[in-house]
Amino acid sequence: MRDSLLIKAAFSEKTERPPVWMMRQAGRFMKEYWDIKNKYSFLEMCKTPELAADVTMLPVNLLGIDGAILFSDILVTGEAMGGDLSFQNGVGPKFANPVRTQADIDNLQTDVVHKLQYVADAIKVIQQRLNGSIPLIGFAGAPFTVMSYLVEGGSSKDFKLTKLMLHNEPEMAHQLLSKIASVTADYLNMQIAAGVNAVQIFDSWAQALAWDDYKEFSHRYINEIISKLNRKDIPVISFCKGSSVFAPLMAEAKPDVISIDWNVDLLDIKKRLPAGVAVQGNLDPHILYADKKVIKERIYRLFDRMKDEKGFIFNLGHGIMPDIPFDNVKYAVEVIKEYTPFRG
């Protein structure tokens, strides 16, 4: 895998074209995903290695992307620690026992990687199916994002309860974040031992934080996690919504790649990062709703901007929305793979 487009680009080495994968590439925009989802619950799909492998392989077989990403969820760590997790159609994830008090935090377990063995089992099945064709990306949720679900009890628009804990009970918040960070490092190392070729840390809700709060309650723990990873030949990708603002700080945690949202010029942000830090991104996923000529023009615009840069992985600024036409996603991948002026 060390010679694959994705891994070479992640380590800022020259590639003949940018590799492509897309966040949420194995998901609800595919009919084939629903053929599986209509038979099983979301957590059944995550916890059954053969099913997780089936879903992981959909974009590999149907889109021809350059990297597979493990089918799972960022909240499996929260569940393993003691969260009563469920997924409800039209509502999203719910924790029936939200973490609000010191006692709640004390009750969370940290020696829990054995409870996530189903993920390691899925990785082994997926790698058998990939048979060395493309790299497999593992992932985990960043501590702040996982914390927000545990404290709020589910999704939130304003993160009010989470921010109240950060501001009124910072010591409690740090205890909770420290526990999640410990589990997350163990979990990612388990994935690496099971055979993933890269890992990504998702801080999906970091954009809710002010700069000082991001530094204290998010960056600090991502830095801790990355420092504990067994990362020889395994690139580490750091993603957050808000990376267009936080990227220079994110780089201090020494990831190999920073995944950038669509609110910034990608070349400009790369020039502001230390040498050897690759970038991933950063097409606005809403472009994939547009006419094909627009999709092609926007991809070419991005590629023309980045054509002299080593260390560029094509991705979206966030995940594919569920109602984006499949044909548009497939067309985007075809455009990327046909692009020739890129010299890396």
C-alpha positions as CSV (number, residue, x, y, z in Angstrom):
1,M,0.0,0.0,0.0
2,R,3.0,2.3,0.5
3,D,3.1,2.8,-3.3
4,S,-0.6,3.6,-3.7
5,L,-1.7,7.0,-4.9
6,L,-3.5,7.8,-1.6
7,I,-0.6,6.8,0.7
8,K,2.0,8.6,-1.4
9,A,-0.1,11.8,-1.5
10,A,-0.7,11.5,2.2
11,F,3.1,11.5,2.8
12,S,3.5,14.5,0.4
13,E,5.2,12.4,-2.3
14,K,4.8,13.0,-6.1
15,T,1.7,11.4,-7.7
16,E,0.6,11.3,-11.3
17,R,-2.8,12.6,-10.3
18,P,-4.6,13.4,-7.1
19,P,-6.1,10.4,-5.4
20,V,-9.9,10.5,-4.7
21,W,-12.1,9.3,-1.9
22,M,-15.1,11.0,-0.4
23,M,-16.4,11.3,3.1
24,R,-19.7,9.3,3.4
25,Q,-18.8,7.6,0.1
26,A,-20.5,4.3,1.3
27,G,-23.9,5.7,2.2
28,R,-27.4,6.8,1.7
29,F,-27.0,8.2,-1.8
30,M,-26.6,4.6,-3.1
31,K,-29.5,2.3,-3.8
32,E,-27.3,-0.6,-2.9
33,Y,-26.8,0.8,0.5
34,W,-30.5,0.9,1.1
35,D,-30.8,-2.7,-0.1
36,I,-28.7,-3.6,2.9
37,K,-30.1,-0.9,5.3
38,N,-33.7,-2.0,4.8
39,K,-32.8,-5.4,6.1
40,Y,-30.8,-4.5,9.2
41,S,-30.5,-1.7,11.8
42,F,-27.6,0.7,11.5
43,L,-25.8,-0.7,14.5
44,E,-26.3,-4.3,13.2
45,M,-24.5,-3.2,10.0
46,C,-21.7,-1.7,12.1
47,K,-21.3,-4.7,14.4
48,T,-21.6,-7.5,11.8
49,P,-18.2,-7.8,10.1
50,E,-19.6,-9.2,6.8
51,L,-22.2,-6.5,6.6
52,A,-19.7,-3.7,7.4
53,A,-17.5,-5.1,4.7
54,D,-20.4,-5.2,2.2
55,V,-21.1,-1.5,2.7
56,T,-17.4,-0.5,2.8
57,M,-16.9,-2.2,-0.6
58,L,-19.9,-0.5,-2.4
59,P,-18.0,2.6,-3.5
60,V,-14.9,0.5,-4.3
61,N,-16.9,-1.6,-6.7
62,L,-19.4,1.1,-8.0
63,L,-17.3,4.3,-8.0
64,G,-13.7,3.1,-8.5
65,I,-12.3,5.4,-5.8
66,D,-8.6,5.3,-4.6
67,G,-9.3,4.6,-0.9
68,A,-11.9,2.6,1.0
69,I,-13.0,3.8,4.4
70,L,-14.2,1.5,7.1
71,F,-18.0,1.4,7.5
72,S,-18.6,2.2,11.2
73,D,-19.7,5.2,13.3
74,I,-17.8,7.8,15.4
75,L,-20.0,7.0,18.4
76,V,-19.0,3.3,18.9
77,T,-16.4,4.5,21.3
78,G,-19.0,6.3,23.4
79,E,-21.1,3.2,23.4
80,A,-18.2,1.0,24.5
81,M,-17.5,3.3,27.4
82,G,-21.0,2.8,28.7
83,G,-23.3,5.0,26.6
84,D,-26.7,3.5,25.8
85,L,-26.6,4.2,22.0
86,S,-29.4,3.9,19.5
87,F,-30.1,5.3,16.0
88,Q,-33.6,6.4,15.1
89,N,-34.7,7.0,11.5
90,G,-35.1,10.7,10.9
91,V,-33.7,11.6,14.4
92,G,-30.1,10.3,14.3
93,P,-28.0,9.0,17.2
94,K,-29.3,9.1,20.8
95,F,-27.7,8.3,24.1
96,A,-30.4,7.3,26.6
97,N,-28.1,8.0,29.5
98,P,-26.5,11.4,28.8
99,V,-23.3,12.3,30.7
100,R,-24.1,15.4,32.8
101,T,-22.6,14.9,36.3
102,Q,-19.4,13.9,38.0
103,A,-20.9,10.5,38.8
104,D,-21.8,10.0,35.1
105,I,-18.2,10.7,34.1
106,D,-16.8,8.4,36.8
107,N,-19.0,5.6,35.6
108,L,-17.6,5.7,32.1
109,Q,-15.1,2.8,31.4
110,T,-11.8,3.2,29.6
111,D,-10.5,-0.4,29.3
112,V,-13.0,-1.1,26.5
113,V,-11.2,-1.9,23.3
114,H,-12.2,-5.6,23.6
115,K,-15.8,-4.4,23.2
116,L,-14.9,-3.0,19.8
117,Q,-13.4,-6.3,18.5
118,Y,-16.1,-6.4,15.8
119,V,-14.4,-3.5,14.2
120,A,-11.1,-5.3,14.0
121,D,-12.9,-8.3,12.6
122,A,-14.5,-6.1,9.9
123,I,-11.1,-4.7,9.0
124,K,-9.8,-8.2,8.4
125,V,-12.7,-9.1,6.2
126,I,-12.5,-5.9,4.2
127,Q,-8.7,-6.3,3.6
128,Q,-9.4,-9.8,2.3
129,R,-11.9,-8.4,-0.2
130,L,-9.7,-5.5,-1.2
131,N,-6.8,-7.9,-1.7
132,G,-4.2,-5.2,-1.8
133,S,-6.0,-3.1,-4.5
134,I,-6.4,0.2,-2.6
135,P,-5.8,1.3,0.9
136,L,-8.3,1.0,3.7
137,I,-8.8,4.1,6.0
138,G,-9.8,3.5,9.6
139,F,-11.2,6.3,11.7
140,A,-12.5,7.5,15.0
141,G,-14.4,10.5,16.4
142,A,-12.4,13.2,18.1
143,P,-13.0,13.6,21.8
144,F,-14.9,16.9,21.7
145,T,-17.3,15.6,19.1
146,V,-17.9,12.4,20.9
147,M,-18.3,14.4,24.2
148,S,-20.9,16.6,22.6
149,Y,-23.1,13.6,21.8
150,L,-22.6,12.1,25.2
151,V,-23.5,15.3,27.0
152,E,-26.3,16.4,24.8
153,G,-27.7,12.9,24.5
154,G,-27.7,13.2,20.7
155,S,-27.3,15.7,18.0
156,S,-27.5,19.4,18.8
157,K,-27.8,22.7,17.0
158,D,-26.3,24.9,19.7
159,F,-24.3,22.5,21.9
160,K,-25.6,24.5,24.9
161,L,-25.2,21.7,27.5
162,T,-21.7,20.8,26.2
163,K,-20.6,24.4,26.3
164,L,-22.0,24.9,29.8
165,M,-19.8,22.0,31.0
166,L,-16.8,23.5,29.2
167,H,-17.3,26.9,30.8
168,N,-18.8,26.2,34.2
169,E,-17.2,22.8,35.0
170,P,-14.0,22.8,33.0
171,E,-12.3,20.2,35.3
172,M,-15.2,17.8,34.6
173,A,-15.0,18.5,30.9
174,H,-11.3,17.7,30.9
175,Q,-11.9,14.5,32.9
176,L,-14.5,13.4,30.3
177,L,-12.3,14.4,27.3
178,S,-9.3,12.7,28.8
179,K,-11.2,9.4,29.1
180,I,-12.5,9.6,25.6
181,A,-9.0,10.5,24.3
182,S,-7.5,7.4,26.0
183,V,-10.1,5.1,24.5
184,T,-9.7,6.7,21.1
185,A,-5.9,6.2,21.0
186,D,-6.4,2.6,22.0
187,Y,-9.1,2.1,19.4
188,L,-7.1,3.6,16.5
189,N,-4.1,1.5,17.5
190,M,-6.4,-1.6,17.4
191,Q,-7.5,-0.6,13.9
192,I,-3.8,-0.2,12.8
193,A,-3.0,-3.6,14.3
194,A,-6.0,-5.1,12.5
195,G,-4.6,-3.9,9.2
196,V,-5.9,-0.4,8.2
197,N,-3.5,1.6,5.9
198,A,-4.4,5.1,7.2
199,V,-6.5,6.6,9.9
200,Q,-8.7,9.8,10.0
201,I,-9.8,11.6,13.1
202,F,-13.2,13.3,12.7
203,D,-14.0,16.4,14.8
204,S,-17.3,17.0,13.1
205,W,-18.5,19.7,15.4
206,A,-15.3,21.6,16.1
207,Q,-16.7,24.7,14.3
208,A,-19.0,25.3,17.3
209,L,-15.9,26.3,19.4
210,A,-14.2,29.6,19.8
211,W,-10.5,29.6,19.1
212,D,-9.4,29.4,22.8
213,D,-12.0,26.7,23.5
214,Y,-10.9,24.7,20.4
215,K,-7.3,24.9,21.6
216,E,-8.1,23.8,25.2
217,F,-10.9,21.3,24.7
218,S,-10.2,19.8,21.2
219,H,-6.7,20.3,19.9
220,R,-5.1,19.3,23.1
221,Y,-6.7,15.9,23.0
222,I,-6.2,15.3,19.3
223,N,-2.5,16.1,19.9
224,E,-2.5,13.5,22.7
225,I,-4.1,10.9,20.5
226,I,-1.8,11.4,17.6
227,S,1.3,11.2,19.8
228,K,0.2,7.8,21.0
229,L,-0.5,6.2,17.6
230,N,1.7,3.4,16.1
231,R,1.9,5.4,12.9
232,K,4.9,3.9,11.1
233,D,3.9,3.9,7.4
234,I,0.3,4.8,8.5
235,P,-0.6,8.4,7.6
236,V,-2.8,10.2,10.0
237,I,-5.5,12.5,8.6
238,S,-7.1,15.2,10.8
239,F,-10.5,16.6,9.9
240,C,-12.8,19.1,11.4
241,K,-15.5,21.3,10.3
242,G,-13.8,24.6,10.9
243,S,-10.4,23.5,9.5
244,S,-10.3,26.5,7.3
245,V,-9.8,28.5,10.5
246,F,-8.1,25.9,12.7
247,A,-5.7,24.3,10.2
248,P,-2.5,26.1,11.4
249,L,-3.2,24.9,15.0
250,M,-4.2,21.4,13.8
251,A,-0.8,21.1,12.2
252,E,0.9,21.5,15.6
253,A,-0.5,18.0,16.5
254,K,1.7,16.7,13.6
255,P,-0.9,14.9,11.4
256,D,0.3,13.9,8.0
257,V,-2.8,15.3,6.3
258,I,-5.3,18.0,7.2
259,S,-8.7,17.7,5.6
260,I,-10.0,21.1,4.8
261,D,-13.6,22.4,4.6
262,W,-14.8,24.3,1.6
263,N,-14.7,27.8,3.1
264,V,-11.1,28.6,2.1
265,D,-8.8,28.5,-0.9
266,L,-7.0,25.2,-0.7
267,L,-3.7,26.4,-2.1
268,D,-3.7,29.4,0.3
269,I,-4.2,27.2,3.3
270,K,-1.6,24.7,2.2
271,K,1.0,27.5,1.8
272,R,0.3,28.5,5.4
273,L,1.0,24.9,6.7
274,P,4.4,23.5,7.5
275,A,6.2,21.8,4.7
276,G,5.3,18.1,4.4
277,V,1.8,18.5,5.7
278,A,-0.6,17.3,2.9
279,V,-4.1,18.7,2.4
280,Q,-7.3,16.8,1.6
281,G,-10.4,18.5,0.2
282,N,-12.1,20.7,-0.4
283,L,-15.0,20.7,-2.9
284,D,-18.3,21.9,-1.6
285,P,-20.4,18.8,-1.6
286,H,-23.3,20.8,-2.8
287,I,-21.5,21.1,-6.2
288,L,-22.4,17.5,-6.7
289,Y,-26.1,18.5,-7.0
290,A,-25.2,20.7,-10.0
291,D,-25.1,20.0,-13.7
292,K,-22.3,17.8,-14.9
293,K,-20.6,20.7,-16.7
294,V,-20.5,22.6,-13.4
295,I,-19.1,19.6,-11.6
296,K,-16.3,19.2,-14.1
297,E,-15.5,23.0,-14.2
298,R,-15.3,23.2,-10.4
299,I,-13.1,20.1,-10.1
300,Y,-10.8,21.4,-12.9
301,R,-10.6,24.8,-11.1
302,L,-9.5,23.1,-7.9
303,F,-7.0,20.9,-9.7
304,D,-5.5,23.7,-11.8
305,R,-5.0,25.6,-8.6
306,M,-3.2,22.7,-6.9
307,K,-1.4,21.3,-9.9
308,D,2.1,22.2,-8.8
309,E,1.6,20.9,-5.2
310,K,2.7,17.6,-3.7
311,G,0.5,16.3,-1.0
312,F,-3.0,16.8,-2.3
313,I,-5.9,14.3,-1.8
314,F,-9.2,15.1,-3.5
315,N,-12.2,15.0,-1.2
316,L,-15.2,17.0,-0.2
317,G,-15.3,19.7,2.4
318,H,-17.6,17.4,4.3
319,G,-19.7,14.3,3.5
320,I,-21.9,13.4,0.6
321,M,-25.5,14.3,1.3
322,P,-28.0,11.4,1.0
323,D,-30.0,12.9,-1.9
324,I,-27.1,13.7,-4.2
325,P,-27.6,11.8,-7.5
326,F,-25.4,8.7,-7.6
327,D,-24.6,9.4,-11.3
328,N,-23.1,12.8,-10.4
329,V,-20.8,11.3,-7.8
330,K,-19.7,8.6,-10.3
331,Y,-19.1,11.3,-12.9
332,A,-17.0,13.4,-10.5
333,V,-14.8,10.4,-9.9
334,E,-14.4,9.8,-13.6
335,V,-13.5,13.5,-14.2
336,I,-10.8,13.3,-11.4
337,K,-9.3,10.1,-12.8
338,E,-9.1,11.5,-16.3
339,Y,-7.5,14.8,-15.3
340,T,-4.0,15.0,-16.9
341,P,-2.2,18.3,-16.3
342,F,-1.5,17.4,-12.7
343,R,2.2,16.7,-12.1
344,G,2.4,16.6,-8.3
